[in-house]
Amino acid sequence: MSFVLPMLLLACGPKPPPPPAVRLTPEVDGLRGELVAGGPASDRVIGGDAAALVLLYGGELRGELGPCGCDERPRGGLARIAAFRDAVVAAAGDSPVITVDGGGFLAFQPAVDGRPSSGQHRRNVLMGQAMAVLAPQAVNLSWSDVLALDTLPDDLEAPGLPLVSAHVSGPSAWPVEPYVVVSTPTMNVAITGITSRGPAWMSPQGWTFAEPVAAVEALELHTKAELVVLLTHGDVDAARTLAERGAVDVVIDTGDHRSFDAPFRVGEAIWVRSHAETLRIGELRLFVDEPGLPFVDRGFERKVDLDDAMPEDPALAGRARAAELELGRQERFR
């Protein structure tokens, strides 16, 4: 009894407080970061800070239109991305907002014969159509996206996505451009992308992969825009070289990143990482003290959880539910 009583008292005692919903990093090189992991949805949106540009970013959706299938606290989903984007735009005032995807948005899981299932084909068609409704300004073409695109029928209608890659080209049913330029009231923004490459024996026929550093530099993007954003999926070394050489101003690094990392500089460029599966959306608020210069003086990066406290865009939420119902039926009758 003398042993059981202290244990009961401990069990009934005060529980440790939950982790804070907001974490801030100290400012280093004009950069600071914030993690918003909870709280009311209205408290997760900021504005009125006269940012020269707001970049919203994610990546690695892997064909999933809705939140991740986690049993505990599912997060992410196109409908929440769209709703958060719309809220940021509404609060932004005169600050322009650009939305990008770092790549890996399509599903690719080869079957035993090396070709994906018809269900995967349909999932990628639905994903492309839903992404077109989300309407990001640029979507990076990753290695897995190339493999997925190569399996789609040639006569498939393109969803009108702004796919970009500085160094990858091939017989895609969906057009891919080397870069896009987005004009805003504060600056012109050029956005391009690169990706790491898988095994050479997996390279689909007709696709070419140029050397990424030379390919980006050949675009001479600083002659086309005041700010250059590089989306990289996996190729950290090439992105670092481009940042050190001053060819890009912002690097959005997409990989299997799940930790909260402060933004940092490589050369003068700002480097941030997107969260895996866009369970948290990235928001980079940029400040330029001397307009007209490509150098970004200050940056505030936020990672915001897209949990069930966040609202959903009705159209994209409906698409996600319809897609899962259709794909579930297709799987049952295989």
Secondary structure, DSSP 4 states (H G I P E B T S, - for coil): -TTHHHHHHHHHSPPPPPPPSEEEPPPBTTEEEEEE-SS-GGGG----S--SEEEEEE---TT--SS---SSS----HHHHHHHHHHHHHH-TT--EEEEE-S--S-----TTSS--HHHHHHHHHHHHHHHHH--SEEE--HHHHHHHHTS-TTPPP----EE-SSEE---SS-EESEEEEE-SS-EEEEEEEE----GGGPPTT-EE--HHHHHHHH-GGGT-SEEEEEEES-HHHHHHHHHTTS-SEEEEESS--S----EEETTEEEEEPPGGGSEEEEEEEE-SSTT-S---EEEEEEEE--TTS---HHHHHHHHHHHHHHHHHHHT-
